[in-house]
Structures are given as structure tokens and as C-alpha cells.
Amino acid sequence: MQNTFSVLFYPRGNDVDKNGKTSVYQRITVNGKRSEVSIKRKVLLTKWNSDAGKLILLNTKL
């Protein structure tokens, strides 16, 4: 039997606050079983690169 493991970071776009920021979640998948948890960070949805699974930062100001 082959074991699989993956980690994915993604913004949850359905809970955008008044500043346009949304919570970032982490999904861990082990052998097809998923677990999701908030990493307690907020980002601008427009600054998120979905293909890379990370922020697009041009400077250090979030």
C-alpha cells in the first residue's frame, strides 16, 4: 500500500472582512483523508497566487 501526503494553503474567499482581507487555511491530506485548519493569518485576496499557493509580495507590507 502506498501512502500519500500533501499540504495546501488557500484563502477562504467567503469571509472577506471590511478591509478586503480573508483568512488563510491549511489543508493536510494523508491517504485521502483531509483536515483543514486556519493558520490565523489574513491576506488580501487580490494578492493571492492560486497557482503557486502563496502571496504575491512586492514589499514587506502586508
Summary of the structure (lengths in Angstrom):
residues: 62
radius of gyration: 13.6
end to end distance: 43.3
largest distance: 47.8
contacts: 119
relative contact order: 0.25
helix: 5%
strand: 53%
